Amino acid sequence: MRKKTFAAAAVTAVVCTVAGCGSQAQQGSVPDAGVRDLTVQEEIAIERAEQRLVKECMAERGHPYWEFPVPGVDERRAGRYVTDDVEWARKYGYGRVFEERGEDIRRDHPTTVHQNKLRPQQRAAYTRALDGDSRDRMSTELPGAMGTVDTPRGGCANAARTELYEDAEDWFVTRKTIEGILPLYGQDLMEDVRLTKSVAKWAQCMKEAGRPFADPGELRQNRTVVTEGMSSAQAHRFDKGLAVLDATCARNTSLGTTMRTLETSYREKVLKRYEKERDDYRRMRLHALRQAEDVLS
């Protein structure tokens, strides 16, 4: 049985907004020795719990809500710049099945269908209950002076995050900081001579196989153009054939390994500037994991 009701969660959110709470509470809840990153399966559990909490909150406010499906492990691997997993490529190509599933969900999911059937005034009330009042927003600066991002402060979505992370606004600020650092190293990574040499070897491998592309980005652009007029079945077949060749070359030339190694190195170097935020991010997620286990049990 969970200790905190949504009424209590809403009060906590208001108190923290006015008095200033946040990561201080979480930091004491996870010992330093236990701070770590989450596994993909643990991330999935948190997202499932968030959907469950949103549904409960909406019911308390008199609105029906059907939980949205959470992407699984395989789906989260789609869209990568480089993949060297030949078996994944043979099964999913470039993840078209996930793209099509996403389109089906956006169109046919019961929550979406319900919202679309509401009259304008009812739909506005539903949206406020779910996402909060668009006029009351929380915001934060992105790393590297990349601009500001904001989102509504209230609603069941943030009530769920408050129950999981203790403070939805603290979580929003910390998450946007840690997950927004790619622009700080992305260009340096792509221009690293170790990576460009691996890309050149991959390109030679692809050329010898009859698919001349300068880099994986050009391949993906071409794939989009070529498959645009195809039926779903034709596009799936084309994708899988090309993706297997792509992944095989990435594996044989060590492009996948090089990309992962360099990305980790560059990311870790940048994260040293955000040590406190990173610790907070990890602690918040571990706290959310414990809450999620309670929600889903």
Short mmCIF file of the C-alpha atoms (twelve columns), coordinates in Angstrom:
data_MODEL
# 
_entry.id   MODEL 
# 
loop_
_atom_site.group_PDB 
_atom_site.id 
_atom_site.type_symbol 
_atom_site.label_atom_id 
_atom_site.label_alt_id 
_atom_site.label_comp_id 
_atom_site.label_asym_id 
_atom_site.label_seq_id 
_atom_site.Cartn_x 
_atom_site.Cartn_y 
_atom_site.Cartn_z 
_atom_site.pdbx_PDB_model_num 
ATOM 1   C CA . MET A 1   0.000   0.000   0.000   1 
ATOM 2   C CA . ARG A 2   1.522   3.349   -0.993  1 
ATOM 3   C CA . LYS A 3   2.075   5.837   1.803   1 
ATOM 4   C CA . LYS A 4   1.349   9.001   -0.162  1 
ATOM 5   C CA . THR A 5   -2.050  9.738   -1.708  1 
ATOM 6   C CA . PHE A 6   -2.441  12.055  -4.677  1 
ATOM 7   C CA . ALA A 7   -3.956  14.693  -2.408  1 
ATOM 8   C CA . ALA A 8   -0.801  14.602  -0.288  1 
ATOM 9   C CA . ALA A 9   1.354   14.651  -3.419  1 
ATOM 10  C CA . ALA A 10  -0.408  17.772  -4.670  1 
ATOM 11  C CA . VAL A 11  0.125   19.513  -1.315  1 
ATOM 12  C CA . THR A 12  3.796   18.564  -1.376  1 
ATOM 13  C CA . ALA A 13  4.147   20.066  -4.856  1 
ATOM 14  C CA . VAL A 14  2.613   23.359  -3.711  1 
ATOM 15  C CA . VAL A 15  4.700   23.546  -0.544  1 
ATOM 16  C CA . CYS A 16  7.913   22.863  -2.446  1 
ATOM 17  C CA . THR A 17  7.067   25.490  -5.031  1 
ATOM 18  C CA . VAL A 18  6.594   28.141  -2.381  1 
ATOM 19  C CA . ALA A 19  9.095   27.152  0.301   1 
ATOM 20  C CA . GLY A 20  11.760  25.477  -1.797  1 
ATOM 21  C CA . CYS A 21  12.221  21.734  -1.260  1 
ATOM 22  C CA . GLY A 22  13.557  19.342  -3.821  1 
ATOM 23  C CA . SER A 23  16.702  17.335  -4.090  1 
ATOM 24  C CA . GLN A 24  17.654  17.866  -0.433  1 
ATOM 25  C CA . ALA A 25  15.060  15.269  0.540   1 
ATOM 26  C CA . GLN A 26  16.054  12.750  -2.102  1 
ATOM 27  C CA . GLN A 27  19.752  13.054  -1.418  1 
ATOM 28  C CA . GLY A 28  19.396  11.640  2.062   1 
ATOM 29  C CA . SER A 29  17.269  8.739   0.869   1 
ATOM 30  C CA . VAL A 30  19.907  6.965   -1.221  1 
ATOM 31  C CA . PRO A 31  23.369  6.329   0.300   1 
ATOM 32  C CA . ASP A 32  26.314  7.537   -1.805  1 
ATOM 33  C CA . ALA A 33  27.580  3.975   -2.118  1 
ATOM 34  C CA . GLY A 34  24.282  2.939   -3.670  1 
ATOM 35  C CA . VAL A 35  24.069  5.680   -6.316  1 
ATOM 36  C CA . ARG A 36  24.180  4.241   -9.841  1 
ATOM 37  C CA . ASP A 37  22.586  4.466   -13.260 1 
ATOM 38  C CA . LEU A 38  19.456  2.465   -13.986 1 
ATOM 39  C CA . THR A 39  19.109  -0.496  -16.293 1 
ATOM 40  C CA . VAL A 40  16.765  -0.219  -19.256 1 
ATOM 41  C CA . GLN A 41  14.345  -2.605  -17.544 1 
ATOM 42  C CA . GLU A 42  14.288  -0.349  -14.481 1 
ATOM 43  C CA . GLU A 43  13.576  2.703   -16.631 1 
ATOM 44  C CA . ILE A 44  10.665  0.834   -18.177 1 
ATOM 45  C CA . ALA A 45  9.287   -0.008  -14.733 1 
ATOM 46  C CA . ILE A 46  9.324   3.675   -13.729 1 
ATOM 47  C CA . GLU A 47  7.533   4.712   -16.909 1 
ATOM 48  C CA . ARG A 48  4.886   2.023   -16.407 1 
ATOM 49  C CA . ALA A 49  4.367   3.201   -12.841 1 
ATOM 50  C CA . GLU A 50  4.026   6.798   -14.042 1 
ATOM 51  C CA . GLN A 51  1.247   5.761   -16.411 1 
ATOM 52  C CA . ARG A 52  -0.493  3.884   -13.588 1 
ATOM 53  C CA . LEU A 53  -0.292  6.921   -11.311 1 
ATOM 54  C CA . VAL A 54  -1.647  9.243   -13.985 1 
ATOM 55  C CA . LYS A 55  -4.612  6.921   -14.452 1 
ATOM 56  C CA . GLU A 56  -5.341  6.900   -10.706 1 
ATOM 57  C CA . CYS A 57  -5.024  10.676  -10.482 1 
ATOM 58  C CA . MET A 58  -7.334  11.262  -13.437 1 
ATOM 59  C CA . ALA A 59  -9.910  8.924   -11.907 1 
ATOM 60  C CA . GLU A 60  -9.786  10.969  -8.683  1 
ATOM 61  C CA . ARG A 61  -10.503 14.074  -10.769 1 
ATOM 62  C CA . GLY A 62  -13.421 12.413  -12.514 1 
ATOM 63  C CA . HIS A 63  -11.793 11.662  -15.877 1 
ATOM 64  C CA . PRO A 64  -11.187 8.323   -17.597 1 
ATOM 65  C CA . TYR A 65  -7.612  7.599   -18.661 1 
ATOM 66  C CA . TRP A 66  -6.170  4.552   -20.356 1 
ATOM 67  C CA . GLU A 67  -2.482  3.875   -19.793 1 
ATOM 68  C CA . PHE A 68  -0.246  4.376   -22.805 1 
ATOM 69  C CA . PRO A 69  2.073   1.455   -23.629 1 
ATOM 70  C CA . VAL A 70  5.702   1.981   -22.623 1 
ATOM 71  C CA . PRO A 71  8.403   1.247   -25.229 1 
ATOM 72  C CA . GLY A 72  10.217  -2.033  -24.577 1 
ATOM 73  C CA . VAL A 73  13.929  -2.836  -24.655 1 
ATOM 74  C CA . ASP A 74  14.093  -3.546  -28.396 1 
ATOM 75  C CA . GLU A 75  12.100  -0.447  -29.313 1 
ATOM 76  C CA . ARG A 76  14.491  1.793   -27.399 1 
ATOM 77  C CA . ARG A 77  17.327  0.677   -29.632 1 
ATOM 78  C CA . ALA A 78  15.685  2.063   -32.765 1 
ATOM 79  C CA . GLY A 79  16.931  5.309   -34.286 1 
ATOM 80  C CA . ARG A 80  20.583  4.975   -33.361 1 
ATOM 81  C CA . TYR A 81  23.176  6.535   -35.655 1 
ATOM 82  C CA . VAL A 82  25.130  3.271   -35.686 1 
ATOM 83  C CA . THR A 83  24.012  -0.250  -34.901 1 
ATOM 84  C CA . ASP A 84  26.234  -3.322  -35.109 1 
ATOM 85  C CA . ASP A 85  23.672  -5.816  -33.789 1 
ATOM 86  C CA . VAL A 86  23.052  -7.909  -36.881 1 
ATOM 87  C CA . GLU A 87  20.329  -10.020 -35.284 1 
ATOM 88  C CA . TRP A 88  18.385  -6.921  -34.195 1 
ATOM 89  C CA . ALA A 89  18.732  -5.516  -37.710 1 
ATOM 90  C CA . ARG A 90  17.555  -8.798  -39.234 1 
ATOM 91  C CA . LYS A 91  14.464  -8.748  -37.019 1 
ATOM 92  C CA . TYR A 92  13.561  -5.041  -37.010 1 
ATOM 93  C CA . GLY A 93  15.470  -3.382  -39.855 1 
ATOM 94  C CA . TYR A 94  15.575  0.267   -38.800 1 
ATOM 95  C CA . GLY A 95  12.635  -0.030  -36.438 1 
ATOM 96  C CA . ARG A 96  9.829   0.626   -38.911 1 
ATOM 97  C CA . VAL A 97  7.536   -1.680  -36.943 1 
ATOM 98  C CA . PHE A 98  7.956   0.623   -33.952 1 
ATOM 99  C CA . GLU A 99  7.311   3.729   -36.046 1 
ATOM 100 C CA . GLU A 100 4.084   2.234   -37.370 1 
ATOM 101 C CA . ARG A 101 3.037   1.110   -33.904 1 
ATOM 102 C CA . GLY A 102 3.598   4.642   -32.639 1 
ATOM 103 C CA . GLU A 103 1.398   6.045   -35.397 1 
ATOM 104 C CA . ASP A 104 -1.333  3.549   -34.505 1 
ATOM 105 C CA . ILE A 105 -1.131  4.539   -30.836 1 
ATOM 106 C CA . ARG A 106 -1.312  8.263   -31.600 1 
ATOM 107 C CA . ARG A 107 -4.386  7.660   -33.756 1 
ATOM 108 C CA . ASP A 108 -6.275  4.808   -32.077 1 
ATOM 109 C CA . HIS A 109 -5.335  4.761   -28.396 1 
ATOM 110 C CA . PRO A 110 -8.475  4.943   -26.190 1 
ATOM 111 C CA . THR A 111 -7.247  8.040   -24.356 1 
ATOM 112 C CA . THR A 112 -6.671  9.888   -27.626 1 
ATOM 113 C CA . VAL A 113 -10.003 8.732   -29.046 1 
ATOM 114 C CA . HIS A 114 -11.764 9.868   -25.866 1 
ATOM 115 C CA . GLN A 115 -10.165 13.317  -25.990 1 
ATOM 116 C CA . ASN A 116 -11.050 13.787  -29.641 1 
ATOM 117 C CA . LYS A 117 -14.713 13.035  -28.952 1 
ATOM 118 C CA . LEU A 118 -15.008 15.704  -26.262 1 
ATOM 119 C CA . ARG A 119 -16.531 19.097  -26.899 1 
ATOM 120 C CA . PRO A 120 -14.038 22.000  -26.851 1 
ATOM 121 C CA . GLN A 121 -14.837 23.058  -23.276 1 
ATOM 122 C CA . GLN A 122 -14.717 19.465  -22.027 1 
ATOM 123 C CA . ARG A 123 -11.474 18.818  -23.867 1 
ATOM 124 C CA . ALA A 124 -9.897  21.896  -22.310 1 
ATOM 125 C CA . ALA A 125 -10.905 20.675  -18.843 1 
ATOM 126 C CA . TYR A 126 -9.512  17.226  -19.595 1 
ATOM 127 C CA . THR A 127 -6.211  18.697  -20.779 1 
ATOM 128 C CA . ARG A 128 -5.915  20.878  -17.659 1 
ATOM 129 C CA . ALA A 129 -6.530  17.861  -15.445 1 
ATOM 130 C CA . LEU A 130 -3.931  15.829  -17.301 1 
ATOM 131 C CA . ASP A 131 -1.197  18.316  -18.172 1 
ATOM 132 C CA . GLY A 132 -1.922  21.348  -16.009 1 
ATOM 133 C CA . ASP A 133 -2.751  24.961  -16.844 1 
ATOM 134 C CA . SER A 134 -0.634  26.073  -19.795 1 
ATOM 135 C CA . ARG A 135 -0.406  29.572  -18.261 1 
ATOM 136 C CA . ASP A 136 1.398   28.255  -15.159 1 
ATOM 137 C CA . ARG A 137 4.739   26.885  -16.339 1 
ATOM 138 C CA . MET A 138 8.076   25.784  -14.949 1 
ATOM 139 C CA . SER A 139 11.208  26.448  -16.995 1 
ATOM 140 C CA . THR A 140 14.940  25.885  -16.994 1 
ATOM 141 C CA . GLU A 141 17.982  26.860  -19.034 1 
ATOM 142 C CA . LEU A 142 19.475  24.095  -21.149 1 
ATOM 143 C CA . PRO A 143 23.211  23.382  -20.839 1 
ATOM 144 C CA . GLY A 144 25.600  25.391  -22.956 1 
ATOM 145 C CA . ALA A 145 23.284  28.376  -23.425 1 
ATOM 146 C CA . MET A 146 21.141  26.302  -25.797 1 
ATOM 147 C CA . GLY A 147 17.993  28.142  -24.787 1 
ATOM 148 C CA . THR A 148 15.141  27.646  -22.353 1 
ATOM 149 C CA . VAL A 149 12.626  24.825  -22.149 1 
ATOM 150 C CA . ASP A 150 9.351   24.950  -20.238 1 
ATOM 151 C CA . THR A 151 6.309   22.836  -19.446 1 
ATOM 152 C CA . PRO A 152 3.070   23.226  -17.454 1 
ATOM 153 C CA . ARG A 153 3.544   22.904  -13.711 1 
ATOM 154 C CA . GLY A 154 0.357   21.131  -12.591 1 
ATOM 155 C CA . GLY A 155 -1.875  18.317  -13.742 1 
ATOM 156 C CA . CYS A 156 -1.860  14.604  -13.124 1 
ATOM 157 C CA . ALA A 157 1.303   14.136  -15.156 1 
ATOM 158 C CA . ASN A 158 3.246   16.209  -12.632 1 
ATOM 159 C CA . ALA A 159 1.357   14.735  -9.685  1 
ATOM 160 C CA . ALA A 160 2.606   11.324  -10.819 1 
ATOM 161 C CA . ARG A 161 6.174   12.595  -11.108 1 
ATOM 162 C CA . THR A 162 5.916   14.166  -7.670  1 
ATOM 163 C CA . GLU A 163 4.938   10.813  -6.202  1 
ATOM 164 C CA . LEU A 164 7.819   9.104   -7.991  1 
ATOM 165 C CA . TYR A 165 10.573  11.721  -7.712  1 
ATOM 166 C CA . GLU A 166 9.317   13.706  -4.665  1 
ATOM 167 C CA . ASP A 167 9.387   17.008  -6.581  1 
ATOM 168 C CA . ALA A 168 8.248   17.236  -10.202 1 
ATOM 169 C CA . GLU A 169 9.901   20.609  -10.802 1 
ATOM 170 C CA . ASP A 170 13.241  19.509  -9.363  1 
ATOM 171 C CA . TRP A 171 13.073  16.434  -11.569 1 
ATOM 172 C CA . PHE A 172 12.226  18.515  -14.648 1 
ATOM 173 C CA . VAL A 173 15.199  20.846  -14.116 1 
ATOM 174 C CA . THR A 174 17.673  18.071  -13.318 1 
ATOM 175 C CA . ARG A 175 16.526  15.797  -16.144 1 
ATOM 176 C CA . LYS A 176 16.705  18.559  -18.749 1 
ATOM 177 C CA . THR A 177 20.232  19.386  -17.595 1 
ATOM 178 C CA . ILE A 178 21.624  15.866  -17.680 1 
ATOM 179 C CA . GLU A 179 19.743  14.677  -20.751 1 
ATOM 180 C CA . GLY A 180 20.469  17.904  -22.616 1 
ATOM 181 C CA . ILE A 181 24.266  17.820  -22.731 1 
ATOM 182 C CA . LEU A 182 24.659  16.200  -26.170 1 
ATOM 183 C CA . PRO A 183 25.135  19.557  -27.980 1 
ATOM 184 C CA . LEU A 184 28.119  20.204  -25.707 1 
ATOM 185 C CA . TYR A 185 30.127  17.358  -27.204 1 
ATOM 186 C CA . GLY A 186 28.253  16.085  -30.259 1 
ATOM 187 C CA . GLN A 187 30.215  17.992  -32.892 1 
ATOM 188 C CA . ASP A 188 33.589  17.139  -31.318 1 
ATOM 189 C CA . LEU A 189 32.576  13.495  -31.218 1 
ATOM 190 C CA . MET A 190 31.569  13.390  -34.875 1 
ATOM 191 C CA . GLU A 191 34.805  15.125  -35.920 1 
ATOM 192 C CA . ASP A 192 37.083  12.895  -33.828 1 
ATOM 193 C CA . VAL A 193 39.642  11.332  -36.165 1 
ATOM 194 C CA . ARG A 194 39.191  7.942   -34.521 1 
ATOM 195 C CA . LEU A 195 35.535  7.998   -35.476 1 
ATOM 196 C CA . THR A 196 36.031  9.422   -38.968 1 
ATOM 197 C CA . LYS A 197 38.555  6.667   -39.728 1 
ATOM 198 C CA . SER A 198 36.051  4.019   -38.615 1 
ATOM 199 C CA . VAL A 199 33.330  5.648   -40.709 1 
ATOM 200 C CA . ALA A 200 35.648  5.573   -43.745 1 
ATOM 201 C CA . LYS A 201 36.218  1.833   -43.237 1 
ATOM 202 C CA . TRP A 202 32.468  1.308   -42.897 1 
ATOM 203 C CA . ALA A 203 31.877  3.305   -46.105 1 
ATOM 204 C CA . GLN A 204 34.403  1.139   -47.967 1 
ATOM 205 C CA . CYS A 205 32.698  -2.003  -46.689 1 
ATOM 206 C CA . MET A 206 29.307  -0.707  -47.841 1 
ATOM 207 C CA . LYS A 207 30.712  0.293   -51.256 1 
ATOM 208 C CA . GLU A 208 32.168  -3.163  -51.784 1 
ATOM 209 C CA . ALA A 209 28.716  -4.587  -50.992 1 
ATOM 210 C CA . GLY A 210 27.126  -2.386  -53.649 1 
ATOM 211 C CA . ARG A 211 25.721  0.267   -51.318 1 
ATOM 212 C CA . PRO A 212 28.002  3.328   -51.590 1 
ATOM 213 C CA . PHE A 213 27.272  5.756   -48.752 1 
ATOM 214 C CA . ALA A 214 29.665  8.248   -47.203 1 
ATOM 215 C CA . ASP A 215 28.364  7.710   -43.677 1 
ATOM 216 C CA . PRO A 216 25.417  6.231   -41.724 1 
ATOM 217 C CA . GLY A 217 23.602  9.566   -41.808 1 
ATOM 218 C CA . GLU A 218 23.574  9.635   -45.614 1 
ATOM 219 C CA . LEU A 219 22.354  6.029   -45.639 1 
ATOM 220 C CA . ARG A 220 19.416  6.862   -43.382 1 
ATOM 221 C CA . GLN A 221 18.434  9.888   -45.457 1 
ATOM 222 C CA . ASN A 222 18.514  7.780   -48.606 1 
ATOM 223 C CA . ARG A 223 16.525  5.005   -46.949 1 
ATOM 224 C CA . THR A 224 13.768  7.475   -46.083 1 
ATOM 225 C CA . VAL A 225 13.549  8.748   -49.671 1 
ATOM 226 C CA . VAL A 226 13.633  5.292   -51.270 1 
ATOM 227 C CA . THR A 227 10.950  3.771   -49.043 1 
ATOM 228 C CA . GLU A 228 8.585   6.743   -49.170 1 
ATOM 229 C CA . GLY A 229 6.375   5.361   -51.933 1 
ATOM 230 C CA . MET A 230 6.575   1.702   -50.895 1 
ATOM 231 C CA . SER A 231 3.905   -0.354  -49.211 1 
ATOM 232 C CA . SER A 232 4.560   -1.257  -45.592 1 
ATOM 233 C CA . ALA A 233 5.564   -4.818  -46.524 1 
ATOM 234 C CA . GLN A 234 7.937   -3.648  -49.267 1 
ATOM 235 C CA . ALA A 235 9.510   -1.050  -46.987 1 
ATOM 236 C CA . HIS A 236 10.037  -3.645  -44.261 1 
ATOM 237 C CA . ARG A 237 11.839  -5.963  -46.675 1 
ATOM 238 C CA . PHE A 238 14.001  -3.160  -48.027 1 
ATOM 239 C CA . ASP A 239 14.857  -1.924  -44.527 1 
ATOM 240 C CA . LYS A 240 15.849  -5.333  -43.226 1 
ATOM 241 C CA . GLY A 241 18.138  -6.092  -46.158 1 
ATOM 242 C CA . LEU A 242 19.895  -2.735  -45.910 1 
ATOM 243 C CA . ALA A 243 20.032  -2.758  -42.105 1 
ATOM 244 C CA . VAL A 244 21.681  -6.192  -41.982 1 
ATOM 245 C CA . LEU A 245 24.357  -5.038  -44.411 1 
ATOM 246 C CA . ASP A 246 24.794  -1.790  -42.466 1 
ATOM 247 C CA . ALA A 247 25.137  -3.603  -39.132 1 
ATOM 248 C CA . THR A 248 27.486  -6.221  -40.564 1 
ATOM 249 C CA . CYS A 249 29.839  -3.519  -41.871 1 
ATOM 250 C CA . ALA A 250 29.584  -1.626  -38.563 1 
ATOM 251 C CA . ARG A 251 30.550  -4.787  -36.689 1 
ATOM 252 C CA . ASN A 252 33.344  -5.897  -39.061 1 
ATOM 253 C CA . THR A 253 34.968  -2.441  -39.086 1 
ATOM 254 C CA . SER A 254 34.452  -1.898  -35.308 1 
ATOM 255 C CA . LEU A 255 32.463  1.263   -36.036 1 
ATOM 256 C CA . GLY A 256 29.868  0.356   -33.405 1 
ATOM 257 C CA . THR A 257 32.486  -0.258  -30.724 1 
ATOM 258 C CA . THR A 258 34.373  2.920   -31.620 1 
ATOM 259 C CA . MET A 259 31.196  5.003   -31.531 1 
ATOM 260 C CA . ARG A 260 30.137  3.686   -28.115 1 
ATOM 261 C CA . THR A 261 33.599  4.080   -26.603 1 
ATOM 262 C CA . LEU A 262 34.059  7.644   -27.803 1 
ATOM 263 C CA . GLU A 263 30.511  8.694   -26.919 1 
ATOM 264 C CA . THR A 264 31.010  7.441   -23.368 1 
ATOM 265 C CA . SER A 265 34.356  9.225   -23.074 1 
ATOM 266 C CA . TYR A 266 33.050  12.562  -24.357 1 
ATOM 267 C CA . ARG A 267 29.901  12.348  -22.269 1 
ATOM 268 C CA . GLU A 268 31.786  11.560  -19.077 1 
ATOM 269 C CA . LYS A 269 34.131  14.487  -19.674 1 
ATOM 270 C CA . VAL A 270 31.220  16.911  -20.014 1 
ATOM 271 C CA . LEU A 271 29.374  15.441  -17.024 1 
ATOM 272 C CA . LYS A 272 32.283  16.412  -14.769 1 
ATOM 273 C CA . ARG A 273 30.962  19.980  -15.056 1 
ATOM 274 C CA . TYR A 274 27.614  18.804  -13.709 1 
ATOM 275 C CA . GLU A 275 28.607  16.441  -10.892 1 
ATOM 276 C CA . LYS A 276 25.954  17.647  -8.451  1 
ATOM 277 C CA . GLU A 277 23.204  17.514  -11.067 1 
ATOM 278 C CA . ARG A 278 24.319  14.036  -12.102 1 
ATOM 279 C CA . ASP A 279 24.268  12.784  -8.511  1 
ATOM 280 C CA . ASP A 280 20.814  14.306  -8.038  1 
ATOM 281 C CA . TYR A 281 19.640  12.725  -11.298 1 
ATOM 282 C CA . ARG A 282 20.807  9.270   -10.224 1 
ATOM 283 C CA . ARG A 283 19.363  9.577   -6.724  1 
ATOM 284 C CA . MET A 284 16.023  10.805  -8.006  1 
ATOM 285 C CA . ARG A 285 15.765  7.900   -10.432 1 
ATOM 286 C CA . LEU A 286 16.666  5.349   -7.772  1 
ATOM 287 C CA . HIS A 287 14.039  6.872   -5.497  1 
ATOM 288 C CA . ALA A 288 11.529  6.681   -8.353  1 
ATOM 289 C CA . LEU A 289 12.448  3.040   -8.909  1 
ATOM 290 C CA . ARG A 290 11.592  2.159   -5.309  1 
ATOM 291 C CA . GLN A 291 8.309   4.056   -5.604  1 
ATOM 292 C CA . ALA A 292 7.568   2.336   -8.922  1 
ATOM 293 C CA . GLU A 293 8.066   -1.096  -7.411  1 
ATOM 294 C CA . ASP A 294 5.456   -0.196  -4.790  1 
ATOM 295 C CA . VAL A 295 3.060   1.173   -7.414  1 
ATOM 296 C CA . LEU A 296 3.315   -1.889  -9.630  1 
ATOM 297 C CA . SER A 297 3.246   -4.493  -6.864  1 
# 
